[in-house]
Amino acid sequence: MKKTDLKKYTDFIIDETTRLLNIDSPTGYTEEAAAWVKDEFERLGFKATYTNKGGVIVDLTGEDKENGLLLEAHTDTLGGMVATIKDNGRLQLTNLGGMNPNNAETENVRVVTRFDGIYEGTFQLNNASIHVNGEYDETKRTWENCEVVLDEDVKDKESTEKLGISVGDIVCFEPNVRVTKSGYIKSRFLDDKLSVGILLGLARYIKEKKVTPKRALYAHITVFEEVGHGGSGNVPKGCTEAISVDMGCVGEGLTCTEKQVSICAKDSGGPYSYRVVQGLVTAAKEIGADYAIDIYPHYGSDVEATLRSGVDLKHGLIGAGVYASHGYERSHRDGAENVLKLLIAYAL
Ligand SMILES: [Zn+2]
């Protein structure tokens, strides 16, 4: 396969990922993102349906209905929720998923009220002026000593409540999407919207190249991965195998780069199916995808949730290398292209 053949699809993946990244979707607040995903798969000519809990199942066609393959990617991200409206009118948050106050500090946020629209603010250390706060450097950032400073004229609890802001409101952190001329893509939430973009690219490839996958092929865009049950249940009939398409880890001690497709052999949930990993590595070699095999020390995936929900299938995990995961994440279009290549070789 010539690199130029895939360029069009990689461009599409980066465009679609960028669009999705700009739709706020912290875990528990994913309706708009899921609706966008459903529309995009339908626009490409595929049947897409909602699961009861708000995910999207896409039928990517295929022959062998008794030996189906399910690809799982998640559109939920990290975020926050209003835990307390403080006496100074500011908001103390609780995390949604593994959002970390250290790298969320100074980020712009949107507070989504239930009935009174959206308000902007900034997530700051309490008493955030360096010229005033003598303990600024030494203070460990926690959810308790950081707060949302609303960009509204509020000075006490009552004035904030008057805006319609309430405990339980969703707080969305600015995704900060950037695509560089050198091909890097950066955002807080590449995990796992880059993979959703890749599955859209795969769908477009199937349609335009008029490919019929050998096995029945489905995609499940899940919405509760960041809290561990995204992939539980909702496996289409006849599926014997599921692969999470999620971010590949990049960091010290690992071999993957942001330009490669990572094939995970083991994560916190234990080893992936030996047969699936073997098949993925073989397919990557055959098609010439630049890949790395790695072990992720602190990681769980949708497909492990699928297994734990009691479904009997073989499981695997692949993804584009993502650096600074759950922080300000970075990947590269070559990484996305290598995932697409591997999926073309393995799933079609
Ligand atoms: Zn993820």
Residues whose N, C-alpha, C, O or C-beta is under 5 A from the ligand:
A	BS01	ZN	D191 D192 D246 M247
